Amino acid sequence: MPQTGFAPLDWFLAALDTWGHLIVIGFTISENLFVIGSFTPGETVVMAAGFVSEAGGLNPWLVGVSSLVGTLTGSNLSYWFGRRGGRDALLRWGGKFFDEERITAAEEYFELHGNKTVLVSRFAAGFKNFVPVIAGASRMRLWIFELYTFIGALMYTTLMVVLGIIFADNFDRALSVARSIGWFGLFLLVAMLAFLFWGRSKYIAARVDKFVELAEEDEADDADAPH
């Protein structure tokens, strides 16, 4: 494994090189769990595993399979949590992101656009873990949920692994740039991460509000349509 000179990162890459497939499964399960997933950087771990598969000893195909297994497992756990718990579970555990109005709007939206939402949500960091719960609470048909979750997970996993491999191919150049930037680069990185964590809750709330807005527009269009 190449050495970055940053001890925590070198330790993490070494751990991935040894236990990578289990780590990928664990993080991808977690990132798709209701609420917990909003704070789990699963996509970053999959990308890092792709990097290690090129620069270290992991098998890229097994990295992909591990990510797929973890994503499907976590998504199904969230789906059945929503299906069994229904609205009460969303209201109890969803915090400020869910109320009666938003849940009603989400259910109406899923009636019209559920399959597309399940597919696209794979690429929405911090939001993908809410969609399976809403799908379950909305009683989305299981085979449709499984199909679009699988397609989305396959596309997502392929992209993350490929990005990691591309980064590994250019690692030396990226590392030299990072070292030349020095402390200023480190400051920018910390500032960027702080901004991302601060904005994540606002991003999730905005996406949930978008559900409400789109559902209300669809309801208005149905009301205006001639019968």
Order of alpha helices (4+ residues) and beta strands (2+ residues): alpha-alpha-alpha-alpha-alpha-alpha-alpha-alpha
